[in-house]
């Protein structure tokens, strides 16, 4: 089976049955994910496991919890990098950080954080801005292996070296090497950065508000959801934000035409940064 399959009628039925089975058996709701994305990820799982059809996955998922747990990471997108999209971080520093300074303490939610590189990027810039001590960062994802990587704060040297250029383009004031210790071909992030980050499991499709936040970042996650789930998640973010708080999306995402479009104002269109303007 191709890793980028054509979704025929039978395959669509099989995938719908798989997702419904997962929901009924384990309570994980992937039914609002874009079908093409689910098909692609499940096909990768088929190839890795030597299985032929989506129905083969369903049969084992329903009977083998360990097998299901091995499937979940395939449904969690872990495309991330240190200072990914430097222009976004530059806009964040210039247009959001001044407002964060006005709060004596503030909370930030990185939703769909994957393996955590972008959370550490944010933590570094908060330190350089002199407001890290006021902050508490919450980083959530559906994938426990991804969260474990983020919590450990250990990345390959290749990852951090690629991030060094982006760091400078984002307006970094020092050297990225000041924020990690290189040992045995790996980079260990500064423990002082890690202590202000709480990594926790959270399912955007099902779980409730993660508390009142002054800033929420969910970048390049909504593109994998259908319209109904996108609006559900955006409603969750609106509910979770303090009045005057900020929401940051990915460069292929927008609040335009969403159910919450009239409750935010645009702060930076290119950076996809929005400010909550309507109270609960």
DRENPA-3360 file (N, C-alpha, C; in nm, 2 decimals, always signed):
BEGIN
1 = XXXXXXXX = +0.09/-0.12/+0.00/+0.00/+0.00/+0.00/+0.09/+0.12/+0.00 ~ +0.05/+0.22/-0.08/+0.13/+0.35/-0.09/+0.12/+0.42/+0.04 ~ +0.23/+0.49/+0.08/+0.23/+0.57/+0.20/+0.15/+0.70/+0.19 ~ +0.11/+0.74/+0.06/+0.02/+0.85/+0.04/-0.10/+0.79/-0.04 ~ -0.19/+0.72/+0.02/-0.29/+0.64/-0.05/-0.40/+0.73/-0.11 ~ -0.46/+0.67/-0.21/-0.59/+0.72/-0.26/-0.69/+0.66/-0.17 ~ -0.78/+0.75/-0.12/-0.88/+0.70/-0.02/-1.01/+0.66/-0.10 ~ -1.03/+0.54/-0.12/-1.15/+0.49/-0.19/-1.26/+0.47/-0.09;
9 = XXXXXXXX = -1.37/+0.43/-0.14/-1.49/+0.41/-0.05/-1.46/+0.31/+0.06 ~ -1.40/+0.19/+0.02/-1.38/+0.09/+0.12/-1.28/+0.14/+0.22 ~ -1.17/+0.20/+0.18/-1.07/+0.25/+0.27/-1.13/+0.36/+0.37 ~ -1.22/+0.44/+0.32/-1.28/+0.54/+0.40/-1.36/+0.47/+0.51 ~ -1.44/+0.37/+0.47/-1.52/+0.30/+0.57/-1.43/+0.23/+0.67 ~ -1.32/+0.17/+0.62/-1.23/+0.10/+0.72/-1.17/+0.20/+0.82 ~ -1.13/+0.32/+0.77/-1.07/+0.42/+0.86/-1.18/+0.47/+0.96 ~ -1.30/+0.49/+0.91/-1.41/+0.54/+1.00/-1.43/+0.44/+1.11;
17 = XXXXXXXX = -1.43/+0.31/+1.07/-1.45/+0.20/+1.17/-1.33/+0.20/+1.27 ~ -1.21/+0.22/+1.22/-1.09/+0.22/+1.31/-1.11/+0.33/+1.41 ~ -1.14/+0.45/+1.36/-1.15/+0.57/+1.45/-1.26/+0.55/+1.55 ~ -1.37/+0.50/+1.51/-1.49/+0.48/+1.60/-1.45/+0.37/+1.70 ~ -1.38/+0.27/+1.66/-1.34/+0.16/+1.75/-1.24/+0.22/+1.86 ~ -1.15/+0.30/+1.82/-1.06/+0.36/+1.91/-1.14/+0.45/+2.01 ~ -1.23/+0.52/+1.96/-1.31/+0.61/+2.05/-1.39/+0.52/+2.15 ~ -1.46/+0.42/+2.10/-1.54/+0.33/+2.19/-1.46/+0.25/+2.29;
25 = XXXXXXXX = -1.34/+0.21/+2.24/-1.26/+0.12/+2.33/-1.17/+0.20/+2.43 ~ -1.11/+0.31/+2.38/-1.01/+0.38/+2.47/-1.05/+0.52/+2.50 ~ -1.15/+0.58/+2.44/-1.19/+0.71/+2.47/-1.11/+0.82/+2.40 ~ -1.02/+0.78/+2.31/-0.95/+0.88/+2.23/-1.03/+0.91/+2.11 ~ -1.05/+1.04/+2.08/-1.13/+1.08/+1.97/-1.05/+1.15/+1.86 ~ -1.02/+1.07/+1.75/-0.95/+1.12/+1.64/-1.05/+1.14/+1.52 ~ -1.18/+1.13/+1.55/-1.28/+1.13/+1.44/-1.29/+1.26/+1.37 ~ -1.24/+1.37/+1.43/-1.24/+1.50/+1.37/-1.11/+1.54/+1.30;
33 = XXXXXXXX = -1.02/+1.44/+1.29/-0.89/+1.47/+1.22/-0.92/+1.46/+1.07 ~ -0.85/+1.54/+0.99/-0.87/+1.53/+0.85/-0.84/+1.39/+0.79 ~ -0.93/+1.34/+0.71/-0.92/+1.20/+0.67/-0.79/+1.17/+0.59 ~ -0.75/+1.27/+0.51/-0.63/+1.24/+0.43/-0.51/+1.23/+0.52 ~ -0.50/+1.31/+0.63/-0.39/+1.30/+0.73/-0.40/+1.17/+0.80 ~ -0.52/+1.13/+0.84/-0.53/+1.00/+0.91/-0.49/+0.88/+0.82 ~ -0.53/+0.89/+0.70/-0.49/+0.78/+0.60/-0.34/+0.77/+0.58 ~ -0.28/+0.89/+0.57/-0.13/+0.89/+0.55/-0.06/+0.83/+0.67;
41 = XXXXXXXX = -0.10/+0.87/+0.79/-0.03/+0.83/+0.91/-0.06/+0.68/+0.94 ~ -0.18/+0.64/+0.92/-0.21/+0.49/+0.94/-0.14/+0.41/+0.84 ~ -0.12/+0.46/+0.72/-0.05/+0.38/+0.61/+0.10/+0.37/+0.65 ~ +0.16/+0.47/+0.71/+0.29/+0.46/+0.76/+0.30/+0.35/+0.87 ~ +0.20/+0.34/+0.95/+0.20/+0.24/+1.06/+0.18/+0.10/+1.00 ~ +0.10/+0.09/+0.89/+0.08/-0.04/+0.82/+0.22/-0.09/+0.77 ~ +0.29/+0.01/+0.70/+0.42/-0.03/+0.64/+0.52/-0.07/+0.75 ~ +0.52/+0.00/+0.86/+0.62/-0.03/+0.97/+0.59/-0.16/+1.03;
49 = XXXXXXXX = +0.46/-0.20/+1.04/+0.41/-0.32/+1.11/+0.39/-0.44/+1.01 ~ +0.41/-0.42/+0.88/+0.39/-0.53/+0.79/+0.24/-0.57/+0.77 ~ +0.15/-0.48/+0.79/+0.01/-0.51/+0.78/-0.04/-0.47/+0.64 ~ -0.16/-0.53/+0.60/-0.20/-0.50/+0.47/-0.32/-0.40/+0.46 ~ -0.41/-0.40/+0.55/-0.52/-0.31/+0.54/-0.55/-0.24/+0.67 ~ -0.63/-0.14/+0.67/-0.67/-0.06/+0.79/-0.75/-0.15/+0.88 ~ -0.83/-0.25/+0.82/-0.91/-0.34/+0.90/-0.82/-0.43/+0.99 ~ -0.70/-0.46/+0.94/-0.60/-0.54/+1.02/-0.56/-0.46/+1.14;
57 = XXXXXXXX = -0.55/-0.33/+1.13/-0.52/-0.25/+1.25/-0.63/-0.25/+1.35 ~ -0.75/-0.23/+1.30/-0.87/-0.23/+1.38/-0.88/-0.35/+1.47 ~ -0.86/-0.47/+1.40/-0.88/-0.59/+1.48/-0.78/-0.60/+1.59 ~ -0.66/-0.56/+1.57/-0.56/-0.57/+1.68/-0.58/-0.46/+1.78 ~ -0.61/-0.34/+1.74/-0.63/-0.23/+1.83/-0.74/-0.26/+1.93 ~ -0.85/-0.32/+1.89/-0.96/-0.35/+1.98/-0.92/-0.45/+2.09 ~ -0.83/-0.54/+2.06/-0.80/-0.65/+2.15/-0.66/-0.63/+2.22 ~ -0.58/-0.54/+2.17/-0.44/-0.53/+2.23/-0.41/-0.39/+2.27;
65 = XXXXXXXX = -0.43/-0.35/+2.39/-0.40/-0.22/+2.44/-0.25/-0.17/+2.40 ~ -0.16/-0.26/+2.42/-0.02/-0.22/+2.38/+0.00/-0.19/+2.24 ~ -0.08/-0.26/+2.15/-0.07/-0.23/+2.01/-0.13/-0.09/+1.98 ~ -0.24/-0.06/+2.05/-0.30/+0.07/+2.04/-0.21/+0.18/+2.08 ~ -0.14/+0.16/+2.19/-0.04/+0.26/+2.24/+0.07/+0.28/+2.14 ~ +0.10/+0.18/+2.07/+0.21/+0.20/+1.96/+0.16/+0.27/+1.84 ~ +0.03/+0.28/+1.82/-0.03/+0.35/+1.71/-0.05/+0.50/+1.74 ~ -0.08/+0.54/+1.87/-0.11/+0.67/+1.90/+0.00/+0.77/+1.85;
73 = XXXXXXXX = +0.13/+0.74/+1.87/+0.23/+0.84/+1.83/+0.22/+0.87/+1.68 ~ +0.17/+0.78/+1.60/+0.16/+0.81/+1.45/+0.06/+0.92/+1.43 ~ -0.04/+0.93/+1.52/-0.15/+1.03/+1.50/-0.10/+1.17/+1.56 ~ +0.01/+1.17/+1.62/+0.06/+1.30/+1.68/+0.17/+1.35/+1.59 ~ +0.15/+1.47/+1.53/+0.25/+1.53/+1.44/+0.36/+1.59/+1.52 ~ +0.48/+1.54/+1.50/+0.60/+1.59/+1.57/+0.70/+1.67/+1.48 ~ +0.64/+1.75/+1.40/+0.72/+1.84/+1.31/+0.75/+1.97/+1.39 ~ +0.87/+1.98/+1.43/+0.90/+2.10/+1.51/+1.05/+2.12/+1.50;
81 = XXXXXXXX = +1.10/+2.24/+1.55/+1.24/+2.27/+1.54/+1.26/+2.39/+1.64 ~ +1.38/+2.41/+1.68/+1.42/+2.53/+1.76/+1.40/+2.65/+1.68 ~ +1.33/+2.75/+1.73/+1.30/+2.88/+1.66/+1.25/+2.86/+1.52 ~ +1.16/+2.76/+1.51/+1.10/+2.74/+1.38/+1.02/+2.87/+1.34 ~ +1.04/+2.91/+1.21/+0.98/+3.04/+1.17/+1.03/+3.15/+1.25 ~ +1.15/+3.20/+1.23/+1.21/+3.30/+1.31/+1.13/+3.43/+1.31 ~ +1.06/+3.46/+1.20/+0.98/+3.59/+1.19/+0.87/+3.59/+1.29 ~ +0.82/+3.47/+1.32/+0.71/+3.46/+1.42/+0.77/+3.50/+1.56;
89 = XXXXXXXX = +0.89/+3.45/+1.60/+0.94/+3.48/+1.73/+0.98/+3.63/+1.74 ~ +1.02/+3.68/+1.63/+1.05/+3.82/+1.63/+0.93/+3.91/+1.66 ~ +0.82/+3.87/+1.59/+0.69/+3.94/+1.62/+0.64/+3.91/+1.76 ~ +0.66/+3.79/+1.81/+0.62/+3.76/+1.95/+0.69/+3.85/+2.05 ~ +0.82/+3.87/+2.03/+0.90/+3.95/+2.12/+0.86/+4.10/+2.11 ~ +0.84/+4.15/+1.99/+0.81/+4.29/+1.98/+0.66/+4.33/+2.01 ~ +0.57/+4.24/+1.99/+0.43/+4.27/+2.00/+0.35/+4.21/+2.11 ~ +0.41/+4.10/+2.17/+0.34/+4.03/+2.28/+0.41/+4.05/+2.41;
97 = XXXXXXXX = +0.54/+4.04/+2.41/+0.62/+4.05/+2.53/+0.60/+4.18/+2.61 ~ +0.58/+4.30/+2.54/+0.55/+4.42/+2.62/+0.43/+4.41/+2.70 ~ +0.33/+4.34/+2.65/+0.20/+4.32/+2.72/+0.23/+4.22/+2.84 ~ +0.31/+4.11/+2.81/+0.34/+4.02/+2.92/+0.41/+4.08/+3.04 ~ +0.49/+4.19/+3.01/+0.56/+4.26/+3.11/+0.46/+4.33/+3.21 ~ +0.34/+4.35/+3.16/+0.24/+4.43/+3.25/+0.17/+4.34/+3.35 ~ +0.19/+4.20/+3.33/+0.13/+4.11/+3.43/+0.24/+4.07/+3.53 ~ +0.21/+4.07/+3.66/+0.31/+4.03/+3.76/+0.35/+3.89/+3.74;
105 = XXXXXXXX = +0.25/+3.80/+3.70/+0.28/+3.66/+3.67/+0.20/+3.63/+3.55 ~ +0.25/+3.54/+3.46/+0.17/+3.50/+3.35/+0.19/+3.35/+3.32 ~ +0.09/+3.29/+3.26/+0.09/+3.15/+3.22/+0.08/+3.14/+3.07 ~ +0.16/+3.04/+3.02/+0.16/+3.02/+2.87/+0.14/+2.87/+2.85 ~ +0.05/+2.85/+2.75/+0.02/+2.71/+2.71/+0.07/+2.68/+2.57 ~ +0.16/+2.59/+2.55/+0.20/+2.54/+2.42/+0.12/+2.41/+2.40 ~ +0.02/+2.42/+2.32/-0.07/+2.31/+2.29/-0.02/+2.24/+2.16 ~ -0.01/+2.10/+2.18/+0.05/+2.03/+2.07/+0.20/+2.06/+2.05;
113 = XXXXXXXX = +0.27/+2.04/+2.16/+0.41/+2.09/+2.17/+0.51/+1.99/+2.10 ~ +0.46/+1.87/+2.07/+0.55/+1.77/+2.01/+0.66/+1.74/+2.11 ~ +0.79/+1.74/+2.06/+0.90/+1.71/+2.14/+0.96/+1.83/+2.21 ~ +0.90/+1.95/+2.20/+0.93/+2.06/+2.29/+1.03/+2.16/+2.25 ~ +1.08/+2.15/+2.13/+1.19/+2.24/+2.08/+1.14/+2.39/+2.08 ~ +1.01/+2.41/+2.04/+0.96/+2.54/+2.03/+0.93/+2.60/+2.17 ~ +0.90/+2.51/+2.27/+0.88/+2.56/+2.40/+1.01/+2.61/+2.46 ~ +1.12/+2.54/+2.44/+1.25/+2.59/+2.48/+1.29/+2.72/+2.41;
121 = XXXXXXXX = +1.25/+2.73/+2.29/+1.28/+2.85/+2.21/+1.21/+2.97/+2.28 ~ +1.09/+2.95/+2.32/+1.01/+3.06/+2.39/+1.08/+3.09/+2.52 ~ +1.11/+2.98/+2.59/+1.17/+3.00/+2.73/+1.30/+3.08/+2.72 ~ +1.38/+3.06/+2.62/+1.51/+3.13/+2.60/+1.48/+3.28/+2.58 ~ +1.38/+3.31/+2.49/+1.35/+3.45/+2.46/+1.29/+3.52/+2.59 ~ +1.21/+3.45/+2.67/+1.16/+3.51/+2.79/+1.27/+3.54/+2.88 ~ +1.38/+3.46/+2.89/+1.49/+3.49/+2.98/+1.56/+3.61/+2.93 ~ +1.59/+3.62/+2.80/+1.66/+3.73/+2.74/+1.58/+3.86/+2.76;
129 = XXXXXXXX = +1.45/+3.85/+2.76/+1.36/+3.97/+2.78/+1.35/+4.01/+2.93 ~ +1.41/+3.92/+3.02/+1.41/+3.95/+3.16/+1.27/+3.92/+3.23 ~ +1.19/+3.84/+3.17/+1.06/+3.81/+3.23/+1.03/+3.66/+3.25 ~ +1.14/+3.59/+3.24/+1.12/+3.44/+3.26/+1.07/+3.41/+3.40 ~ +1.12/+3.48/+3.50/+1.08/+3.45/+3.64/+0.94/+3.48/+3.67 ~ +0.87/+3.55/+3.59/+0.73/+3.57/+3.60/+0.64/+3.47/+3.54 ~ +0.70/+3.38/+3.46/+0.63/+3.29/+3.37/+0.62/+3.15/+3.42 ~ +0.52/+3.08/+3.38/+0.50/+2.94/+3.39/+0.45/+2.88/+3.26;
137 = XXXXXXXX = +0.53/+2.79/+3.20/+0.50/+2.74/+3.07/+0.44/+2.60/+3.09 ~ +0.33/+2.57/+3.02/+0.26/+2.44/+3.02/+0.27/+2.39/+2.88 ~ +0.33/+2.27/+2.86/+0.35/+2.21/+2.73/+0.27/+2.08/+2.72 ~ +0.18/+2.07/+2.63/+0.10/+1.95/+2.62/+0.10/+1.89/+2.48 ~ +0.07/+1.76/+2.48/+0.06/+1.69/+2.36/-0.01/+1.56/+2.39 ~ -0.06/+1.49/+2.29/-0.12/+1.36/+2.30/-0.03/+1.25/+2.31 ~ +0.10/+1.27/+2.26/+0.20/+1.16/+2.26/+0.29/+1.16/+2.38 ~ +0.28/+1.06/+2.46/+0.37/+1.05/+2.57/+0.52/+1.04/+2.54;
145 = XXXXXXXX = +0.55/+0.96/+2.43/+0.70/+0.96/+2.40/+0.75/+1.10/+2.36 ~ +0.67/+1.18/+2.29/+0.71/+1.31/+2.25/+0.73/+1.40/+2.38 ~ +0.64/+1.38/+2.47/+0.64/+1.46/+2.60/+0.77/+1.42/+2.68 ~ +0.80/+1.29/+2.68/+0.92/+1.24/+2.75/+1.04/+1.30/+2.70 ~ +1.05/+1.32/+2.56/+1.17/+1.38/+2.50/+1.18/+1.53/+2.55 ~ +1.06/+1.60/+2.54/+1.06/+1.74/+2.58/+1.10/+1.75/+2.73 ~ +1.05/+1.67/+2.81/+1.08/+1.68/+2.96/+1.22/+1.66/+2.98 ~ +1.28/+1.56/+2.91/+1.43/+1.53/+2.93/+1.51/+1.65/+2.88;
153 = XXXXXXXX = +1.46/+1.72/+2.78/+1.54/+1.83/+2.72/+1.67/+1.79/+2.66 ~ +1.67/+1.67/+2.60/+1.79/+1.62/+2.53/+1.76/+1.61/+2.38 ~ +1.84/+1.68/+2.30/+1.83/+1.67/+2.16/+1.96/+1.65/+2.09 ~ +1.96/+1.61/+1.97/+2.08/+1.58/+1.89/+2.15/+1.72/+1.87 ~ +2.28/+1.71/+1.86/+2.36/+1.83/+1.83/+2.32/+1.89/+1.69 ~ +2.28/+1.81/+1.60/+2.24/+1.85/+1.47/+2.11/+1.94/+1.48 ~ +2.02/+1.90/+1.57/+1.90/+1.98/+1.60/+1.93/+2.12/+1.65 ~ +2.02/+2.13/+1.75/+2.05/+2.26/+1.81/+2.14/+2.34/+1.71;
161 = XXXXXXXX = +2.22/+2.28/+1.64/+2.31/+2.36/+1.54/+2.22/+2.42/+1.43 ~ +2.12/+2.34/+1.39/+2.03/+2.40/+1.29/+1.95/+2.52/+1.35 ~ +1.92/+2.50/+1.48/+1.84/+2.61/+1.54/+1.92/+2.74/+1.57 ~ +2.06/+2.73/+1.56/+2.14/+2.85/+1.59/+2.11/+2.96/+1.50 ~ +2.10/+2.93/+1.37/+2.08/+3.04/+1.27/+1.94/+3.10/+1.29 ~ +1.84/+3.02/+1.31/+1.71/+3.07/+1.34/+1.70/+3.15/+1.46 ~ +1.78/+3.11/+1.56/+1.78/+3.19/+1.69/+1.83/+3.33/+1.66 ~ +1.93/+3.35/+1.58/+1.98/+3.48/+1.55/+1.88/+3.56/+1.47;
169 = XXXXXXXX = +1.82/+3.49/+1.37/+1.72/+3.56/+1.29/+1.60/+3.60/+1.37 ~ +1.57/+3.53/+1.48/+1.46/+3.56/+1.57/+1.49/+3.68/+1.66 ~ +1.61/+3.72/+1.66/+1.65/+3.84/+1.75/+1.72/+3.80/+1.87 ~ +1.78/+3.67/+1.88/+1.85/+3.63/+1.99/+1.97/+3.72/+2.02 ~ +2.00/+3.74/+2.15/+2.10/+3.84/+2.19/+2.23/+3.77/+2.23 ~ +2.24/+3.64/+2.23/+2.37/+3.58/+2.27/+2.40/+3.47/+2.17 ~ +2.45/+3.36/+2.22/+2.47/+3.24/+2.14/+2.38/+3.13/+2.19 ~ +2.32/+3.05/+2.10/+2.24/+2.95/+2.14/+2.31/+2.84/+2.23;
177 = XXXXXXXX = +2.44/+2.83/+2.20/+2.52/+2.74/+2.28/+2.52/+2.77/+2.43 ~ +2.49/+2.90/+2.46/+2.48/+2.94/+2.61/+2.37/+2.87/+2.68 ~ +2.28/+2.80/+2.61/+2.15/+2.75/+2.67/+2.15/+2.60/+2.67 ~ +2.26/+2.53/+2.64/+2.26/+2.39/+2.64/+2.41/+2.34/+2.67 ~ +2.42/+2.22/+2.72/+2.55/+2.15/+2.75/+2.56/+2.04/+2.65 ~ +2.67/+2.04/+2.57/+2.70/+1.94/+2.47/+2.78/+1.83/+2.53 ~ +2.72/+1.71/+2.52/+2.79/+1.59/+2.58/+2.75/+1.47/+2.49 ~ +2.85/+1.39/+2.45/+2.83/+1.26/+2.38/+2.73/+1.28/+2.26;
185 = XXXXXXXX = +2.76/+1.38/+2.18/+2.69/+1.41/+2.06/+2.54/+1.44/+2.08 ~ +2.51/+1.49/+2.20/+2.38/+1.53/+2.23/+2.38/+1.67/+2.31 ~ +2.27/+1.74/+2.30/+2.26/+1.87/+2.37/+2.16/+1.86/+2.48 ~ +2.20/+1.90/+2.60/+2.11/+1.89/+2.72/+2.07/+2.04/+2.75 ~ +1.94/+2.07/+2.74/+1.90/+2.21/+2.76/+1.93/+2.25/+2.91 ~ +1.95/+2.38/+2.93/+1.98/+2.43/+3.06/+1.87/+2.40/+3.16 ~ +1.91/+2.34/+3.27/+1.81/+2.30/+3.37/+1.72/+2.42/+3.42 ~ +1.77/+2.54/+3.42/+1.69/+2.65/+3.46/+1.58/+2.68/+3.36;
193 = XXXXXXXX = +1.60/+2.65/+3.24/+1.49/+2.66/+3.14/+1.38/+2.55/+3.17 ~ +1.43/+2.43/+3.19/+1.34/+2.32/+3.21/+1.25/+2.33/+3.33 ~ +1.30/+2.40/+3.44/+1.23/+2.40/+3.56/+1.10/+2.49/+3.55 ~ +1.10/+2.57/+3.45/+0.98/+2.66/+3.44/+0.88/+2.60/+3.34 ~ +0.90/+2.48/+3.29/+0.81/+2.41/+3.19/+0.75/+2.29/+3.26 ~ +0.62/+2.28/+3.25/+0.55/+2.16/+3.29/+0.50/+2.09/+3.17 ~ +0.54/+1.96/+3.15/+0.50/+1.88/+3.03/+0.38/+1.79/+3.08 ~ +0.27/+1.79/+3.01/+0.16/+1.71/+3.05/+0.08/+1.66/+2.93;
201 = XXXXXXXX = +0.02/+1.55/+2.95/-0.06/+1.49/+2.84/-0.20/+1.56/+2.83 ~ -0.24/+1.59/+2.71/-0.37/+1.66/+2.69/-0.41/+1.63/+2.55 ~ -0.54/+1.59/+2.53/-0.60/+1.56/+2.40/-0.69/+1.68/+2.36 ~ -0.65/+1.76/+2.26/-0.73/+1.87/+2.22/-0.86/+1.83/+2.17 ~ -0.88/+1.71/+2.12/-1.01/+1.67/+2.07/-1.11/+1.64/+2.18 ~ -1.06/+1.62/+2.30/-1.15/+1.57/+2.40/-1.14/+1.64/+2.54 ~ -1.02/+1.68/+2.57/-1.00/+1.74/+2.71/-1.05/+1.88/+2.72 ~ -1.07/+1.92/+2.84/-1.12/+2.06/+2.87/-1.01/+2.16/+2.89;
209 = XXXXXXXX = -1.05/+2.28/+2.93/-0.96/+2.39/+2.94/-0.84/+2.35/+3.04 ~ -0.73/+2.41/+3.00/-0.61/+2.38/+3.08/-0.58/+2.49/+3.18 ~ -0.68/+2.57/+3.21/-0.66/+2.68/+3.30/-0.66/+2.82/+3.23 ~ -0.66/+2.92/+3.31/-0.67/+3.06/+3.25/-0.52/+3.10/+3.21 ~ -0.50/+3.13/+3.08/-0.37/+3.16/+3.03/-0.37/+3.30/+2.98 ~ -0.25/+3.36/+2.98/-0.23/+3.49/+2.91/-0.18/+3.47/+2.77 ~ -0.12/+3.36/+2.74/-0.07/+3.33/+2.60/-0.09/+3.18/+2.57 ~ -0.14/+3.16/+2.45/-0.16/+3.02/+2.40/-0.09/+3.01/+2.27;
217 = XXXXXXXX = +0.00/+2.91/+2.25/+0.06/+2.89/+2.12/+0.02/+2.75/+2.07 ~ -0.04/+2.74/+1.96/-0.08/+2.61/+1.90/-0.05/+2.63/+1.75 ~ +0.07/+2.60/+1.71/+0.12/+2.63/+1.58/+0.13/+2.51/+1.49 ~ +0.06/+2.51/+1.38/+0.06/+2.40/+1.28/+0.01/+2.27/+1.33 ~ -0.10/+2.28/+1.41/-0.17/+2.16/+1.46/-0.31/+2.16/+1.40 ~ -0.38/+2.27/+1.40/-0.52/+2.28/+1.35/-0.53/+2.24/+1.20 ~ -0.42/+2.25/+1.13/-0.43/+2.21/+0.98/-0.46/+2.06/+0.97 ~ -0.44/+1.98/+1.07/-0.47/+1.84/+1.07/-0.61/+1.80/+1.11;
225 = XXXXXXXX = -0.69/+1.90/+1.15/-0.82/+1.88/+1.19/-0.92/+1.92/+1.09 ~ -1.04/+1.86/+1.09/-1.15/+1.91/+1.00/-1.21/+2.04/+1.06 ~ -1.30/+2.10/+0.99/-1.35/+2.23/+1.03/-1.42/+2.23/+1.16 ~ -1.50/+2.12/+1.19/-1.57/+2.12/+1.31/-1.48/+2.11/+1.43 ~ -1.37/+2.02/+1.42/-1.28/+2.01/+1.53/-1.20/+2.13/+1.55 ~ -1.16/+2.20/+1.44/-1.09/+2.32/+1.45/-1.17/+2.42/+1.53 ~ -1.29/+2.44/+1.50/-1.38/+2.53/+1.58/-1.39/+2.49/+1.72 ~ -1.40/+2.36/+1.75/-1.41/+2.31/+1.89/-1.29/+2.35/+1.96;
233 = XXXXXXXX = -1.17/+2.33/+1.90/-1.04/+2.36/+1.97/-1.03/+2.52/+1.99 ~ -1.07/+2.59/+1.89/-1.06/+2.74/+1.90/-1.15/+2.79/+2.01 ~ -1.27/+2.73/+2.03/-1.35/+2.77/+2.14/-1.29/+2.73/+2.27 ~ -1.22/+2.62/+2.28/-1.14/+2.58/+2.40/-1.04/+2.69/+2.43 ~ -0.96/+2.73/+2.33/-0.86/+2.83/+2.35/-0.92/+2.96/+2.40 ~ -1.03/+3.01/+2.34/-1.10/+3.13/+2.38/-1.14/+3.12/+2.52 ~ -1.20/+3.01/+2.56/-1.24/+2.99/+2.70/-1.12/+2.99/+2.79 ~ -1.00/+2.94/+2.75/-0.89/+2.93/+2.83/-0.81/+3.06/+2.85;
241 = XXXXXXXX = -0.83/+3.16/+2.76/-0.75/+3.28/+2.76/-0.81/+3.38/+2.86 ~ -0.72/+3.45/+2.93/-0.76/+3.57/+3.00/-0.80/+3.68/+2.90 ~ -0.88/+3.77/+2.94/-0.92/+3.88/+2.86/-0.80/+3.96/+2.83 ~ -0.77/+3.99/+2.70/-0.65/+4.06/+2.66/-0.54/+3.97/+2.63 ~ -0.56/+3.84/+2.65/-0.45/+3.74/+2.62/-0.44/+3.71/+2.47 ~ -0.33/+3.64/+2.44/-0.29/+3.62/+2.30/-0.30/+3.48/+2.26 ~ -0.33/+3.46/+2.13/-0.34/+3.33/+2.07/-0.25/+3.33/+1.95 ~ -0.16/+3.23/+1.93/-0.06/+3.23/+1.82/-0.09/+3.10/+1.75;
249 = XXXXXXXX = -0.11/+3.11/+1.61/-0.13/+2.99/+1.53/-0.02/+2.98/+1.43 ~ -0.02/+2.87/+1.35/+0.08/+2.85/+1.25/+0.06/+2.93/+1.13 ~ +0.16/+2.94/+1.04/+0.15/+3.03/+0.93/+0.05/+2.98/+0.82 ~ +0.00/+2.86/+0.83/-0.10/+2.81/+0.74/-0.24/+2.81/+0.80 ~ -0.25/+2.87/+0.92/-0.37/+2.87/+0.99/-0.42/+3.01/+1.01 ~ -0.55/+3.03/+1.04/-0.61/+3.16/+1.05/-0.74/+3.15/+1.13 ~ -0.77/+3.26/+1.20/-0.90/+3.27/+1.27/-1.01/+3.32/+1.17 ~ -0.98/+3.36/+1.05/-1.08/+3.41/+0.96/-1.18/+3.30/+0.93;
257 = XXXXXXXX = -1.31/+3.34/+0.93/-1.42/+3.24/+0.90/-1.44/+3.14/+1.01 ~ -1.36/+3.15/+1.12/-1.38/+3.05/+1.23/-1.50/+3.10/+1.32 ~ -1.54/+3.02/+1.41/-1.65/+3.05/+1.50/-1.61/+3.16/+1.61 ~ -1.48/+3.18/+1.62/-1.43/+3.28/+1.72/-1.37/+3.41/+1.65 ~ -1.39/+3.42/+1.53/-1.32/+3.53/+1.45/-1.35/+3.67/+1.51 ~ -1.48/+3.69/+1.55/-1.52/+3.82/+1.60/-1.49/+3.84/+1.74 ~ -1.42/+3.75/+1.81/-1.38/+3.76/+1.95/-1.23/+3.79/+1.97 ~ -1.16/+3.81/+1.86/-1.02/+3.84/+1.86/-0.99/+3.95/+1.76;
265 = XXXXXXXX = -0.88/+4.02/+1.79/-0.83/+4.12/+1.69/-0.69/+4.07/+1.64 ~ -0.66/+4.11/+1.52/-0.53/+4.07/+1.47/-0.42/+4.16/+1.52 ~ -0.32/+4.10/+1.58/-0.20/+4.17/+1.63/-0.09/+4.17/+1.53 ~ -0.07/+4.06/+1.46/+0.03/+4.05/+1.36/-0.01/+3.94/+1.26 ~ -0.06/+3.99/+1.14/-0.11/+3.89/+1.04/-0.01/+3.79/+0.99 ~ +0.11/+3.83/+0.96/+0.21/+3.74/+0.91/+0.25/+3.64/+1.02 ~ +0.25/+3.68/+1.14/+0.29/+3.59/+1.25/+0.17/+3.51/+1.30 ~ +0.05/+3.54/+1.25/-0.07/+3.47/+1.30/-0.09/+3.49/+1.45;
273 = XXXXXXXX = -0.08/+3.61/+1.50/-0.09/+3.64/+1.64/-0.22/+3.72/+1.66 ~ -0.30/+3.68/+1.75/-0.43/+3.74/+1.78/-0.45/+3.77/+1.93 ~ -0.53/+3.87/+1.95/-0.56/+3.92/+2.09/-0.71/+3.90/+2.12 ~ -0.74/+3.84/+2.24/-0.88/+3.82/+2.28/-0.94/+3.95/+2.32 ~ -1.05/+3.98/+2.26/-1.11/+4.11/+2.29/-1.25/+4.10/+2.35 ~ -1.31/+3.99/+2.35/-1.45/+3.97/+2.40/-1.44/+3.88/+2.53 ~ -1.50/+3.93/+2.63/-1.50/+3.86/+2.76/-1.59/+3.74/+2.76 ~ -1.57/+3.65/+2.85/-1.66/+3.53/+2.86/-1.80/+3.57/+2.90;
% end
